[in-house]
């Protein structure tokens, strides 16, 4: 069941990237900057996180949760 029954995705909804440190932990500072840069683009209707471009298949559940918290 959809979380928002009346929501219909439309417009430009880019998927963001998830930067990592050398030890493969999430580079939170770079991720926050990237999110700010993407969100500042005029005309976007949403931003996709925890998708293919954020390596969701390689992240643990806790890392996915952290990505949501940061975003």
N, C-alpha and C positions, 0 to 999 in steps of 0.2 A: 504494500500500500504506500502510495507517495506521501511524503511528509507534508507537502503543501498541495492539496488536491487541485487547486486552480492555477498552479504555476505551469506555464508552458515556456520552455526554453526558447529564446529567440535572440537575434543579434549576434554580436561578436563575443565569444566566450573562449579566450585563449587558455591553454594549459601552461602552467608555469613550470620552471625547472627547479630541481632541488640540488643545491650545491653541497658537496661533502668535504670534510677535512681529509688530510692524508691518512688518518686512521679509520676512515669511512664513517665517522660520526657526522651528524648533520651540522653543516656550517650555518649556524643560526643567524649570525650577523649578515652574511651574504644573502641568505634567504630572505631576511626582512627587507634588505635593500632592493632585492629583485622584486619582491611583492609590491613595494612602494612604487618602483619604476613602472611596473606593469599596470598597477591600479591608477596611475596618473595619466594613462593614455585615454584621451577623450573618446567617447563613443562605445566603450565596452559596457556590456550589460551584466557580466559576471566574470569570475575567474575560476578555472578548474584546478583543484589541488588533489593530491593523492590519486593521480592517474598515471598513465604510462610515462609521461615526461618527468615525474617525480620518483621514478623507480619504485613504485608502490609494491611491485612483486618482490622486490629485494629488501624492503623495510619490514621490521618486526611490527607487531600490533602497537606496541608502545611508541615506536618511532612514527607510525602513522598518526597516532593520537597526538604526539608532540607537534607534528606538522600542522594538524588542525588547530592546536592551541596557538601556535605562532601566527598562523594566518588569521 
